């Protein structure tokens, strides 16, 4: 009984002595030290810090081909009879405002979102198929995934683009 009483008193003293309330509110990520320590470009045969198999798994594709890698990475994936086109880009000197202006000039439907604590937007266009891009400020620059789904209208390209961008941004941590 004495052991239980000692344990209760010790626990109460620890909780009271070590706990405190922190004022303030959660904020979006910012890098006051000049930005991200790593880039989000093409390196080590990966685009946006993601390996091809991770991209294939997000899309749920049977096959993946990356016909071009460099400043912009392009992918063509297939899932049954559906073709999925992906483009990843990271512009180190880009800005979210510039990318938003381009999306507006292309008459995309724009929605502001936050992805992995980064200010972002999605831009939906359905001119050549079901297409959407998700773009986030990476400080420095902007990263973007563009997704076009040809043949399957049940998959939301904005959800795929946001998931790919979230994986890209969280791979920095």
GUTORRO-372489 format. One record per residue: residue in three letters; y, z, x of N, C-alpha, C in turn. Coordinates in steps of 0.2 Angstrom, whole numbers. Example, Ala and Ser with C-alpha at 12.3 -4.5 7.8 and 13.67 -1.06 7.14 Angstrom:
2
<pt code="ALA" n_yy="-28" n_zz="39" n_xx="66" ca_yy="-22" ca_zz="39" ca_xx="62" c_yy="-16" c_zz="39" c_xx="66"/>
<pt code="SER" n_yy="-11" n_zz="35" n_xx="64" ca_yy="-5" ca_zz="36" ca_xx="68" c_yy="0" c_zz="39" c_xx="64"/>
//
This chain:
173
<pt code="UNK" n_yy="-6" n_zz="0" n_xx="4" ca_yy="0" ca_zz="0" ca_xx="0" c_yy="6" c_zz="0" c_xx="4"/>
<pt code="UNK" n_yy="6" n_zz="4" n_xx="10" ca_yy="12" ca_zz="4" ca_xx="14" c_yy="13" c_zz="-3" c_xx="17"/>
<pt code="UNK" n_yy="8" n_zz="-6" n_xx="19" ca_yy="8" ca_zz="-13" ca_xx="22" c_yy="12" c_zz="-18" c_xx="17"/>
<pt code="UNK" n_yy="10" n_zz="-17" n_xx="11" ca_yy="13" ca_zz="-22" ca_xx="6" c_yy="21" c_zz="-20" c_xx="5"/>
<pt code="UNK" n_yy="22" n_zz="-14" n_xx="5" ca_yy="29" ca_zz="-12" ca_xx="5" c_yy="33" c_zz="-14" c_xx="11"/>
<pt code="UNK" n_yy="30" n_zz="-14" n_xx="17" ca_yy="34" ca_zz="-16" ca_xx="23" c_yy="35" c_zz="-23" c_xx="22"/>
<pt code="UNK" n_yy="30" n_zz="-27" n_xx="20" ca_yy="30" ca_zz="-34" ca_xx="20" c_yy="36" c_zz="-36" c_xx="15"/>
<pt code="UNK" n_yy="36" n_zz="-33" n_xx="9" ca_yy="41" ca_zz="-35" ca_xx="4" c_yy="48" c_zz="-33" c_xx="7"/>
<pt code="UNK" n_yy="49" n_zz="-28" n_xx="10" ca_yy="56" ca_zz="-26" ca_xx="13" c_yy="57" c_zz="-31" c_xx="18"/>
<pt code="UNK" n_yy="53" n_zz="-33" n_xx="23" ca_yy="54" ca_zz="-38" ca_xx="28" c_yy="56" c_zz="-44" c_xx="25"/>
<pt code="UNK" n_yy="52" n_zz="-47" n_xx="20" ca_yy="54" ca_zz="-53" ca_xx="17" c_yy="61" c_zz="-53" c_xx="14"/>
<pt code="UNK" n_yy="63" n_zz="-48" n_xx="10" ca_yy="69" ca_zz="-47" ca_xx="7" c_yy="75" c_zz="-47" c_xx="12"/>
<pt code="UNK" n_yy="74" n_zz="-44" n_xx="18" ca_yy="79" ca_zz="-43" ca_xx="23" c_yy="80" c_zz="-50" c_xx="26"/>
<pt code="UNK" n_yy="74" n_zz="-54" n_xx="27" ca_yy="74" ca_zz="-60" ca_xx="30" c_yy="78" c_zz="-65" c_xx="26"/>
<pt code="UNK" n_yy="76" n_zz="-65" n_xx="19" ca_yy="80" ca_zz="-70" ca_xx="14" c_yy="87" c_zz="-68" c_xx="14"/>
<pt code="UNK" n_yy="89" n_zz="-62" n_xx="13" ca_yy="96" ca_zz="-60" ca_xx="13" c_yy="100" c_zz="-61" c_xx="19"/>
<pt code="UNK" n_yy="97" n_zz="-60" n_xx="25" ca_yy="100" ca_zz="-60" ca_xx="31" c_yy="101" c_zz="-68" c_xx="33"/>
<pt code="UNK" n_yy="96" n_zz="-72" n_xx="32" ca_yy="96" ca_zz="-79" ca_xx="34" c_yy="98" c_zz="-84" c_xx="29"/>
<pt code="UNK" n_yy="100" n_zz="-82" n_xx="23" ca_yy="102" ca_zz="-88" ca_xx="19" c_yy="109" c_zz="-87" c_xx="17"/>
<pt code="UNK" n_yy="112" n_zz="-93" n_xx="16" ca_yy="119" ca_zz="-94" ca_xx="15" c_yy="120" c_zz="-101" c_xx="11"/>
<pt code="UNK" n_yy="126" n_zz="-101" n_xx="8" ca_yy="127" ca_zz="-107" ca_xx="4" c_yy="132" c_zz="-111" c_xx="8"/>
<pt code="UNK" n_yy="131" n_zz="-118" n_xx="8" ca_yy="135" ca_zz="-122" ca_xx="12" c_yy="139" c_zz="-126" c_xx="7"/>
<pt code="UNK" n_yy="146" n_zz="-126" n_xx="8" ca_yy="150" ca_zz="-130" ca_xx="4" c_yy="150" c_zz="-137" c_xx="5"/>
<pt code="UNK" n_yy="153" n_zz="-141" n_xx="1" ca_yy="153" ca_zz="-148" ca_xx="2" c_yy="148" c_zz="-152" c_xx="-3"/>
<pt code="UNK" n_yy="148" n_zz="-159" n_xx="-1" ca_yy="144" ca_zz="-163" ca_xx="-5" c_yy="141" c_zz="-168" c_xx="0"/>
<pt code="UNK" n_yy="135" n_zz="-171" n_xx="-3" ca_yy="132" ca_zz="-176" ca_xx="1" c_yy="136" c_zz="-182" c_xx="2"/>
<pt code="UNK" n_yy="136" n_zz="-185" n_xx="8" ca_yy="140" ca_zz="-191" ca_xx="9" c_yy="135" c_zz="-197" c_xx="11"/>
<pt code="UNK" n_yy="138" n_zz="-203" n_xx="10" ca_yy="134" ca_zz="-209" ca_xx="13" c_yy="134" c_zz="-209" c_xx="20"/>
<pt code="UNK" n_yy="129" n_zz="-212" n_xx="23" ca_yy="129" ca_zz="-212" ca_xx="30" c_yy="135" c_zz="-215" c_xx="34"/>
<pt code="UNK" n_yy="138" n_zz="-212" n_xx="39" ca_yy="143" ca_zz="-216" ca_xx="43" c_yy="141" c_zz="-214" c_xx="50"/>
<pt code="UNK" n_yy="143" n_zz="-218" n_xx="55" ca_yy="142" ca_zz="-217" ca_xx="62" c_yy="148" c_zz="-216" c_xx="65"/>
<pt code="UNK" n_yy="151" n_zz="-210" n_xx="66" ca_yy="157" ca_zz="-209" ca_xx="69" c_yy="157" c_zz="-210" c_xx="76"/>
<pt code="UNK" n_yy="151" n_zz="-211" n_xx="79" ca_yy="150" ca_zz="-212" ca_xx="86" c_yy="151" c_zz="-219" c_xx="88"/>
<pt code="UNK" n_yy="153" n_zz="-224" n_xx="84" ca_yy="154" ca_zz="-231" ca_xx="85" c_yy="148" c_zz="-235" c_xx="82"/>
<pt code="UNK" n_yy="144" n_zz="-232" n_xx="78" ca_yy="139" ca_zz="-236" ca_xx="75" c_yy="132" c_zz="-235" c_xx="77"/>
<pt code="UNK" n_yy="128" n_zz="-239" n_xx="74" ca_yy="121" ca_zz="-238" ca_xx="75" c_yy="119" c_zz="-239" c_xx="83"/>
<pt code="UNK" n_yy="114" n_zz="-235" n_xx="85" ca_yy="112" ca_zz="-235" ca_xx="92" c_yy="108" c_zz="-242" c_xx="93"/>
<pt code="UNK" n_yy="105" n_zz="-244" n_xx="88" ca_yy="101" ca_zz="-250" ca_xx="89" c_yy="104" c_zz="-256" c_xx="84"/>
<pt code="UNK" n_yy="102" n_zz="-262" n_xx="86" ca_yy="104" ca_zz="-267" ca_xx="81" c_yy="99" c_zz="-268" c_xx="76"/>
<pt code="UNK" n_yy="100" n_zz="-272" n_xx="71" ca_yy="95" ca_zz="-274" ca_xx="66" c_yy="93" c_zz="-281" c_xx="66"/>
<pt code="UNK" n_yy="94" n_zz="-284" n_xx="72" ca_yy="92" ca_zz="-291" ca_xx="73" c_yy="85" c_zz="-293" c_xx="75"/>
<pt code="UNK" n_yy="84" n_zz="-298" n_xx="78" ca_yy="77" ca_zz="-301" ca_xx="80" c_yy="76" c_zz="-298" c_xx="87"/>
<pt code="UNK" n_yy="70" n_zz="-294" n_xx="87" ca_yy="68" ca_zz="-291" ca_xx="93" c_yy="61" c_zz="-290" c_xx="93"/>
<pt code="UNK" n_yy="57" n_zz="-290" n_xx="99" ca_yy="50" ca_zz="-289" ca_xx="99" c_yy="46" c_zz="-292" c_xx="94"/>
<pt code="UNK" n_yy="48" n_zz="-298" n_xx="92" ca_yy="44" ca_zz="-302" ca_xx="87" c_yy="45" c_zz="-299" c_xx="80"/>
<pt code="UNK" n_yy="50" n_zz="-296" n_xx="79" ca_yy="51" ca_zz="-292" ca_xx="72" c_yy="58" c_zz="-294" c_xx="70"/>
<pt code="UNK" n_yy="59" n_zz="-295" n_xx="63" ca_yy="65" ca_zz="-297" ca_xx="60" c_yy="67" c_zz="-290" c_xx="56"/>
<pt code="UNK" n_yy="74" n_zz="-288" n_xx="57" ca_yy="76" ca_zz="-282" ca_xx="54" c_yy="72" c_zz="-276" c_xx="55"/>
<pt code="UNK" n_yy="69" n_zz="-276" n_xx="61" ca_yy="65" ca_zz="-270" ca_xx="63" c_yy="58" c_zz="-270" c_xx="59"/>
<pt code="UNK" n_yy="56" n_zz="-275" n_xx="55" ca_yy="50" ca_zz="-275" ca_xx="52" c_yy="45" c_zz="-280" c_xx="54"/>
<pt code="UNK" n_yy="39" n_zz="-278" n_xx="55" ca_yy="34" ca_zz="-282" ca_xx="57" c_yy="32" c_zz="-286" c_xx="51"/>
<pt code="UNK" n_yy="29" n_zz="-292" n_xx="52" ca_yy="27" ca_zz="-297" ca_xx="47" c_yy="22" c_zz="-294" c_xx="42"/>
<pt code="UNK" n_yy="18" n_zz="-290" n_xx="44" ca_yy="13" ca_zz="-287" ca_xx="39" c_yy="16" c_zz="-282" c_xx="34"/>
<pt code="UNK" n_yy="22" n_zz="-279" n_xx="36" ca_yy="25" ca_zz="-274" ca_xx="32" c_yy="29" c_zz="-278" c_xx="27"/>
<pt code="UNK" n_yy="32" n_zz="-284" n_xx="29" ca_yy="35" ca_zz="-289" ca_xx="24" c_yy="30" c_zz="-291" c_xx="19"/>
<pt code="UNK" n_yy="24" n_zz="-294" n_xx="21" ca_yy="19" ca_zz="-296" ca_xx="17" c_yy="17" c_zz="-291" c_xx="12"/>
<pt code="UNK" n_yy="16" n_zz="-285" n_xx="14" ca_yy="14" ca_zz="-280" ca_xx="10" c_yy="19" c_zz="-278" c_xx="4"/>
<pt code="UNK" n_yy="26" n_zz="-278" n_xx="6" ca_yy="31" ca_zz="-277" ca_xx="1" c_yy="31" c_zz="-282" c_xx="-4"/>
<pt code="UNK" n_yy="30" n_zz="-288" n_xx="-2" ca_yy="30" ca_zz="-294" ca_xx="-7" c_yy="23" c_zz="-294" c_xx="-11"/>
<pt code="UNK" n_yy="18" n_zz="-292" n_xx="-8" ca_yy="11" ca_zz="-292" ca_xx="-11" c_yy="9" c_zz="-299" c_xx="-10"/>
<pt code="UNK" n_yy="10" n_zz="-302" n_xx="-4" ca_yy="8" ca_zz="-309" ca_xx="-3" c_yy="2" c_zz="-310" c_xx="0"/>
<pt code="UNK" n_yy="-2" n_zz="-316" n_xx="-1" ca_yy="-8" ca_zz="-317" ca_xx="2" c_yy="-7" c_zz="-320" c_xx="9"/>
<pt code="UNK" n_yy="-2" n_zz="-324" n_xx="10" ca_yy="0" ca_zz="-327" ca_xx="16" c_yy="7" c_zz="-327" c_xx="18"/>
<pt code="UNK" n_yy="9" n_zz="-327" n_xx="24" ca_yy="15" ca_zz="-327" ca_xx="26" c_yy="16" c_zz="-332" c_xx="32"/>
<pt code="UNK" n_yy="21" n_zz="-336" n_xx="32" ca_yy="23" ca_zz="-340" ca_xx="38" c_yy="30" c_zz="-339" c_xx="39"/>
<pt code="UNK" n_yy="32" n_zz="-338" n_xx="46" ca_yy="39" ca_zz="-337" ca_xx="48" c_yy="41" c_zz="-343" c_xx="52"/>
<pt code="UNK" n_yy="44" n_zz="-348" n_xx="48" ca_yy="45" ca_zz="-354" ca_xx="52" c_yy="51" c_zz="-354" c_xx="57"/>
<pt code="UNK" n_yy="55" n_zz="-349" n_xx="56" ca_yy="61" ca_zz="-348" ca_xx="60" c_yy="63" c_zz="-341" c_xx="61"/>
<pt code="UNK" n_yy="64" n_zz="-339" n_xx="68" ca_yy="66" ca_zz="-333" ca_xx="70" c_yy="72" c_zz="-333" c_xx="74"/>
<pt code="UNK" n_yy="77" n_zz="-329" n_xx="73" ca_yy="83" ca_zz="-329" ca_xx="78" c_yy="89" c_zz="-325" c_xx="75"/>
<pt code="UNK" n_yy="95" n_zz="-328" n_xx="74" ca_yy="100" ca_zz="-325" ca_xx="71" c_yy="99" c_zz="-324" c_xx="64"/>
<pt code="UNK" n_yy="95" n_zz="-328" n_xx="61" ca_yy="92" ca_zz="-328" ca_xx="54" c_yy="85" c_zz="-329" c_xx="54"/>
<pt code="UNK" n_yy="81" n_zz="-325" n_xx="51" ca_yy="74" ca_zz="-326" ca_xx="50" c_yy="72" c_zz="-328" c_xx="43"/>
<pt code="UNK" n_yy="68" n_zz="-333" n_xx="43" ca_yy="66" ca_zz="-336" ca_xx="37" c_yy="58" c_zz="-335" c_xx="36"/>
<pt code="UNK" n_yy="56" n_zz="-334" n_xx="30" ca_yy="49" ca_zz="-333" ca_xx="29" c_yy="47" c_zz="-337" c_xx="22"/>
<pt code="UNK" n_yy="41" n_zz="-340" n_xx="22" ca_yy="38" ca_zz="-343" ca_xx="16" c_yy="32" c_zz="-339" c_xx="15"/>
<pt code="UNK" n_yy="31" n_zz="-336" n_xx="9" ca_yy="25" ca_zz="-332" ca_xx="7" c_yy="22" c_zz="-335" c_xx="1"/>
<pt code="UNK" n_yy="16" n_zz="-334" n_xx="0" ca_yy="12" ca_zz="-336" ca_xx="-6" c_yy="8" c_zz="-330" c_xx="-9"/>
<pt code="UNK" n_yy="8" n_zz="-330" n_xx="-15" ca_yy="4" ca_zz="-325" ca_xx="-19" c_yy="2" c_zz="-329" c_xx="-25"/>
<pt code="UNK" n_yy="-5" n_zz="-331" n_xx="-25" ca_yy="-8" ca_zz="-335" ca_xx="-29" c_yy="-5" c_zz="-342" c_xx="-29"/>
<pt code="UNK" n_yy="-2" n_zz="-344" n_xx="-35" ca_yy="2" ca_zz="-350" ca_xx="-35" c_yy="9" c_zz="-350" c_xx="-35"/>
<pt code="UNK" n_yy="11" n_zz="-344" n_xx="-33" ca_yy="19" ca_zz="-342" ca_xx="-32" c_yy="21" c_zz="-343" c_xx="-25"/>
<pt code="UNK" n_yy="26" n_zz="-346" n_xx="-24" ca_yy="30" ca_zz="-346" ca_xx="-17" c_yy="36" c_zz="-342" c_xx="-17"/>
<pt code="UNK" n_yy="36" n_zz="-338" n_xx="-12" ca_yy="42" ca_zz="-333" ca_xx="-11" c_yy="45" c_zz="-335" c_xx="-5"/>
<pt code="UNK" n_yy="52" n_zz="-337" n_xx="-5" ca_yy="56" ca_zz="-338" ca_xx="1" c_yy="60" c_zz="-332" c_xx="2"/>
<pt code="UNK" n_yy="60" n_zz="-330" n_xx="9" ca_yy="64" ca_zz="-324" ca_xx="11" c_yy="68" c_zz="-326" c_xx="17"/>
<pt code="UNK" n_yy="74" n_zz="-324" n_xx="17" ca_yy="79" ca_zz="-325" ca_xx="23" c_yy="82" c_zz="-318" c_xx="24"/>
<pt code="UNK" n_yy="81" n_zz="-316" n_xx="31" ca_yy="84" ca_zz="-310" ca_xx="33" c_yy="90" c_zz="-311" c_xx="38"/>
<pt code="UNK" n_yy="95" n_zz="-308" n_xx="37" ca_yy="101" ca_zz="-309" ca_xx="42" c_yy="104" c_zz="-302" c_xx="44"/>
<pt code="UNK" n_yy="106" n_zz="-302" n_xx="50" ca_yy="110" ca_zz="-296" ca_xx="52" c_yy="116" c_zz="-299" c_xx="56"/>
<pt code="UNK" n_yy="122" n_zz="-298" n_xx="54" ca_yy="128" ca_zz="-300" ca_xx="57" c_yy="132" c_zz="-294" c_xx="60"/>
<pt code="UNK" n_yy="132" n_zz="-294" n_xx="66" ca_yy="134" ca_zz="-288" ca_xx="70" c_yy="142" c_zz="-287" c_xx="68"/>
<pt code="UNK" n_yy="145" n_zz="-293" n_xx="68" ca_yy="153" ca_zz="-292" ca_xx="66" c_yy="154" c_zz="-294" c_xx="59"/>
<pt code="UNK" n_yy="149" n_zz="-294" n_xx="55" ca_yy="151" ca_zz="-295" ca_xx="48" c_yy="153" c_zz="-289" c_xx="44"/>
<pt code="UNK" n_yy="155" n_zz="-290" n_xx="38" ca_yy="158" ca_zz="-285" ca_xx="34" c_yy="155" c_zz="-286" c_xx="27"/>
<pt code="UNK" n_yy="155" n_zz="-280" n_xx="23" ca_yy="152" ca_zz="-280" ca_xx="16" c_yy="157" c_zz="-284" c_xx="12"/>
<pt code="UNK" n_yy="164" n_zz="-283" n_xx="13" ca_yy="169" ca_zz="-287" ca_xx="9" c_yy="168" c_zz="-295" c_xx="10"/>
<pt code="UNK" n_yy="167" n_zz="-297" n_xx="16" ca_yy="166" ca_zz="-304" ca_xx="17" c_yy="160" c_zz="-307" c_xx="13"/>
<pt code="UNK" n_yy="154" n_zz="-303" n_xx="14" ca_yy="148" ca_zz="-305" ca_xx="11" c_yy="149" c_zz="-305" c_xx="3"/>
<pt code="UNK" n_yy="152" n_zz="-300" n_xx="1" ca_yy="153" ca_zz="-300" ca_xx="-7" c_yy="158" c_zz="-306" c_xx="-9"/>
<pt code="UNK" n_yy="163" n_zz="-307" n_xx="-5" ca_yy="167" ca_zz="-313" ca_xx="-7" c_yy="163" c_zz="-320" c_xx="-7"/>
<pt code="UNK" n_yy="158" n_zz="-320" n_xx="-2" ca_yy="154" ca_zz="-326" ca_xx="-2" c_yy="149" c_zz="-327" c_xx="-8"/>
<pt code="UNK" n_yy="147" n_zz="-321" n_xx="-10" ca_yy="142" ca_zz="-320" ca_xx="-16" c_yy="147" c_zz="-322" c_xx="-22"/>
<pt code="UNK" n_yy="153" n_zz="-319" n_xx="-23" ca_yy="157" ca_zz="-321" ca_xx="-29" c_yy="159" c_zz="-328" c_xx="-29"/>
<pt code="UNK" n_yy="160" n_zz="-331" n_xx="-23" ca_yy="162" ca_zz="-339" ca_xx="-23" c_yy="156" c_zz="-343" c_xx="-25"/>
<pt code="UNK" n_yy="150" n_zz="-340" n_xx="-25" ca_yy="144" ca_zz="-344" ca_xx="-27" c_yy="142" c_zz="-342" c_xx="-34"/>
<pt code="UNK" n_yy="146" n_zz="-338" n_xx="-37" ca_yy="145" ca_zz="-336" ca_xx="-44" c_yy="139" c_zz="-332" c_xx="-46"/>
<pt code="UNK" n_yy="138" n_zz="-327" n_xx="-41" ca_yy="132" ca_zz="-323" ca_xx="-42" c_yy="134" c_zz="-317" c_xx="-46"/>
<pt code="UNK" n_yy="129" n_zz="-314" n_xx="-49" ca_yy="131" ca_zz="-308" ca_xx="-53" c_yy="130" c_zz="-302" c_xx="-48"/>
<pt code="UNK" n_yy="135" n_zz="-298" n_xx="-47" ca_yy="135" ca_zz="-293" ca_xx="-42" c_yy="135" c_zz="-286" c_xx="-45"/>
<pt code="UNK" n_yy="131" n_zz="-282" n_xx="-42" ca_yy="130" ca_zz="-275" ca_xx="-44" c_yy="130" c_zz="-271" c_xx="-37"/>
<pt code="UNK" n_yy="135" n_zz="-266" n_xx="-38" ca_yy="135" ca_zz="-261" ca_xx="-32" c_yy="129" c_zz="-256" c_xx="-32"/>
<pt code="UNK" n_yy="126" n_zz="-255" n_xx="-27" ca_yy="121" ca_zz="-250" ca_xx="-26" c_yy="122" c_zz="-246" c_xx="-19"/>
<pt code="UNK" n_yy="118" n_zz="-241" n_xx="-19" ca_yy="117" ca_zz="-237" ca_xx="-13" c_yy="110" c_zz="-238" c_xx="-11"/>
<pt code="UNK" n_yy="109" n_zz="-240" n_xx="-4" ca_yy="102" ca_zz="-241" ca_xx="-2" c_yy="101" c_zz="-237" c_xx="4"/>
<pt code="UNK" n_yy="97" n_zz="-232" n_xx="4" ca_yy="96" ca_zz="-228" ca_xx="10" c_yy="102" c_zz="-225" c_xx="13"/>
<pt code="UNK" n_yy="107" n_zz="-222" n_xx="8" ca_yy="113" ca_zz="-219" ca_xx="10" c_yy="118" c_zz="-224" c_xx="13"/>
<pt code="UNK" n_yy="117" n_zz="-231" n_xx="12" ca_yy="122" ca_zz="-236" ca_xx="14" c_yy="125" c_zz="-239" c_xx="8"/>
<pt code="UNK" n_yy="131" n_zz="-240" n_xx="9" ca_yy="135" ca_zz="-244" ca_xx="3" c_yy="132" c_zz="-251" c_xx="3"/>
<pt code="UNK" n_yy="130" n_zz="-254" n_xx="-3" ca_yy="127" ca_zz="-260" ca_xx="-3" c_yy="129" c_zz="-264" c_xx="-10"/>
<pt code="UNK" n_yy="126" n_zz="-270" n_xx="-10" ca_yy="127" ca_zz="-273" ca_xx="-17" c_yy="121" c_zz="-278" c_xx="-17"/>
<pt code="UNK" n_yy="119" n_zz="-280" n_xx="-23" ca_yy="114" ca_zz="-285" ca_xx="-25" c_yy="118" c_zz="-291" c_xx="-28"/>
<pt code="UNK" n_yy="116" n_zz="-297" n_xx="-27" ca_yy="119" ca_zz="-303" ca_xx="-29" c_yy="113" c_zz="-307" c_xx="-32"/>
<pt code="UNK" n_yy="113" n_zz="-308" n_xx="-39" ca_yy="108" ca_zz="-312" ca_xx="-42" c_yy="111" c_zz="-319" c_xx="-44"/>
<pt code="UNK" n_yy="106" n_zz="-324" n_xx="-42" ca_yy="108" ca_zz="-331" ca_xx="-44" c_yy="101" c_zz="-334" c_xx="-46"/>
<pt code="UNK" n_yy="102" n_zz="-338" n_xx="-51" ca_yy="96" ca_zz="-341" ca_xx="-54" c_yy="97" c_zz="-349" c_xx="-54"/>
<pt code="UNK" n_yy="100" n_zz="-352" n_xx="-49" ca_yy="101" ca_zz="-359" ca_xx="-49" c_yy="95" c_zz="-363" c_xx="-48"/>
<pt code="UNK" n_yy="92" n_zz="-361" n_xx="-42" ca_yy="86" ca_zz="-365" ca_xx="-40" c_yy="79" c_zz="-361" c_xx="-41"/>
<pt code="UNK" n_yy="79" n_zz="-356" n_xx="-45" ca_yy="74" ca_zz="-352" ca_xx="-46" c_yy="76" c_zz="-345" c_xx="-46"/>
<pt code="UNK" n_yy="72" n_zz="-340" n_xx="-47" ca_yy="74" ca_zz="-333" ca_xx="-48" c_yy="76" c_zz="-331" c_xx="-41"/>
<pt code="UNK" n_yy="82" n_zz="-329" n_xx="-39" ca_yy="84" ca_zz="-327" ca_xx="-33" c_yy="89" c_zz="-321" c_xx="-33"/>
<pt code="UNK" n_yy="89" n_zz="-317" n_xx="-27" ca_yy="93" ca_zz="-312" ca_xx="-27" c_yy="94" c_zz="-310" c_xx="-20"/>
<pt code="UNK" n_yy="100" n_zz="-307" n_xx="-18" ca_yy="100" ca_zz="-304" ca_xx="-11" c_yy="103" c_zz="-297" c_xx="-12"/>
<pt code="UNK" n_yy="101" n_zz="-293" n_xx="-7" ca_yy="103" ca_zz="-286" ca_xx="-6" c_yy="106" c_zz="-286" c_xx="1"/>
<pt code="UNK" n_yy="112" n_zz="-283" n_xx="1" ca_yy="116" ca_zz="-283" ca_xx="7" c_yy="119" c_zz="-276" c_xx="8"/>
<pt code="UNK" n_yy="119" n_zz="-273" n_xx="14" ca_yy="121" ca_zz="-267" ca_xx="15" c_yy="126" c_zz="-267" c_xx="22"/>
<pt code="UNK" n_yy="131" n_zz="-262" n_xx="22" ca_yy="135" ca_zz="-261" ca_xx="28" c_yy="130" c_zz="-257" c_xx="33"/>
<pt code="UNK" n_yy="130" n_zz="-259" n_xx="39" ca_yy="126" ca_zz="-256" ca_xx="44" c_yy="130" c_zz="-253" c_xx="49"/>
<pt code="UNK" n_yy="136" n_zz="-254" n_xx="50" ca_yy="141" ca_zz="-250" ca_xx="54" c_yy="138" c_zz="-250" c_xx="61"/>
<pt code="UNK" n_yy="139" n_zz="-255" n_xx="65" ca_yy="143" ca_zz="-261" ca_xx="64" c_yy="139" c_zz="-266" c_xx="60"/>
<pt code="UNK" n_yy="142" n_zz="-271" n_xx="57" ca_yy="139" ca_zz="-276" ca_xx="53" c_yy="137" c_zz="-275" c_xx="47"/>
<pt code="UNK" n_yy="133" n_zz="-281" n_xx="45" ca_yy="129" ca_zz="-281" ca_xx="38" c_yy="122" c_zz="-283" c_xx="39"/>
<pt code="UNK" n_yy="118" n_zz="-281" n_xx="35" ca_yy="111" ca_zz="-283" ca_xx="35" c_yy="110" c_zz="-286" c_xx="28"/>
<pt code="UNK" n_yy="106" n_zz="-291" n_xx="27" ca_yy="104" ca_zz="-294" ca_xx="21" c_yy="97" c_zz="-297" c_xx="20"/>
<pt code="UNK" n_yy="94" n_zz="-296" n_xx="15" ca_yy="88" ca_zz="-299" ca_xx="13" c_yy="89" c_zz="-303" c_xx="7"/>
<pt code="UNK" n_yy="87" n_zz="-310" n_xx="7" ca_yy="88" ca_zz="-314" ca_xx="1" c_yy="81" c_zz="-316" c_xx="-1"/>
<pt code="UNK" n_yy="80" n_zz="-316" n_xx="-7" ca_yy="73" ca_zz="-317" ca_xx="-10" c_yy="73" c_zz="-322" c_xx="-15"/>
<pt code="UNK" n_yy="69" n_zz="-328" n_xx="-15" ca_yy="69" ca_zz="-333" ca_xx="-20" c_yy="61" c_zz="-333" c_xx="-22"/>
<pt code="UNK" n_yy="60" n_zz="-332" n_xx="-29" ca_yy="53" ca_zz="-333" ca_xx="-31" c_yy="52" c_zz="-339" c_xx="-35"/>
<pt code="UNK" n_yy="48" n_zz="-343" n_xx="-33" ca_yy="47" ca_zz="-350" ca_xx="-36" c_yy="40" c_zz="-350" c_xx="-40"/>
<pt code="UNK" n_yy="40" n_zz="-350" n_xx="-46" ca_yy="34" ca_zz="-350" ca_xx="-50" c_yy="32" c_zz="-344" c_xx="-54"/>
<pt code="UNK" n_yy="34" n_zz="-338" n_xx="-52" ca_yy="33" ca_zz="-332" ca_xx="-56" c_yy="39" c_zz="-329" c_xx="-58"/>
<pt code="UNK" n_yy="40" n_zz="-328" n_xx="-65" ca_yy="46" ca_zz="-325" ca_xx="-68" c_yy="45" c_zz="-318" c_xx="-69"/>
<pt code="UNK" n_yy="39" n_zz="-315" n_xx="-68" ca_yy="38" ca_zz="-308" ca_xx="-69" c_yy="40" c_zz="-304" c_xx="-63"/>
<pt code="UNK" n_yy="41" n_zz="-306" n_xx="-57" ca_yy="44" ca_zz="-302" ca_xx="-52" c_yy="51" c_zz="-302" c_xx="-51"/>
<pt code="UNK" n_yy="54" n_zz="-296" n_xx="-50" ca_yy="61" ca_zz="-296" ca_xx="-50" c_yy="63" c_zz="-297" c_xx="-42"/>
<pt code="UNK" n_yy="67" n_zz="-302" n_xx="-41" ca_yy="68" ca_zz="-303" ca_xx="-34" c_yy="73" c_zz="-298" c_xx="-31"/>
<pt code="UNK" n_yy="77" n_zz="-295" n_xx="-35" ca_yy="82" ca_zz="-290" ca_xx="-33" c_yy="78" c_zz="-284" c_xx="-31"/>
<pt code="UNK" n_yy="73" n_zz="-282" n_xx="-34" ca_yy="69" ca_zz="-276" ca_xx="-33" c_yy="66" c_zz="-277" c_xx="-26"/>
<pt code="UNK" n_yy="63" n_zz="-283" n_xx="-25" ca_yy="60" ca_zz="-285" ca_xx="-18" c_yy="65" c_zz="-285" c_xx="-13"/>
<pt code="UNK" n_yy="71" n_zz="-288" n_xx="-14" ca_yy="76" ca_zz="-288" ca_xx="-9" c_yy="78" c_zz="-281" c_xx="-7"/>
<pt code="UNK" n_yy="79" n_zz="-276" n_xx="-12" ca_yy="81" ca_zz="-270" ca_xx="-11" c_yy="76" c_zz="-266" c_xx="-7"/>
<pt code="UNK" n_yy="70" n_zz="-267" n_xx="-9" ca_yy="64" ca_zz="-263" ca_xx="-5" c_yy="64" c_zz="-265" c_xx="2"/>
<pt code="UNK" n_yy="65" n_zz="-272" n_xx="3" ca_yy="65" ca_zz="-274" ca_xx="10" c_yy="71" c_zz="-271" c_xx="14"/>
<pt code="UNK" n_yy="76" n_zz="-271" n_xx="11" ca_yy="82" ca_zz="-269" ca_xx="14" c_yy="82" c_zz="-261" c_xx="15"/>
<pt code="UNK" n_yy="79" n_zz="-257" n_xx="11" ca_yy="78" ca_zz="-250" ca_xx="12" c_yy="73" c_zz="-249" c_xx="17"/>
<pt code="UNK" n_yy="68" n_zz="-253" n_xx="18" ca_yy="63" ca_zz="-252" ca_xx="24" c_yy="67" c_zz="-254" c_xx="30"/>
<pt code="UNK" n_yy="71" n_zz="-259" n_xx="30" ca_yy="75" ca_zz="-261" ca_xx="36" c_yy="79" c_zz="-255" c_xx="38"/>
<pt code="UNK" n_yy="83" n_zz="-252" n_xx="33" ca_yy="88" ca_zz="-247" ca_xx="35" c_yy="84" c_zz="-240" c_xx="37"/>
<pt code="UNK" n_yy="79" n_zz="-239" n_xx="34" ca_yy="75" ca_zz="-233" ca_xx="35" c_yy="71" c_zz="-233" c_xx="42"/>
<pt code="UNK" n_yy="70" n_zz="-239" n_xx="44" ca_yy="66" ca_zz="-240" ca_xx="51" c_yy="71" c_zz="-238" c_xx="56"/>
<pt code="UNK" n_yy="78" n_zz="-238" n_xx="55" ca_yy="82" ca_zz="-236" ca_xx="60" c_yy="82" c_zz="-228" c_xx="62"/>
<pt code="UNK" n_yy="79" n_zz="-224" n_xx="57" ca_yy="79" ca_zz="-217" ca_xx="58" c_yy="73" c_zz="-215" c_xx="63"/>
//
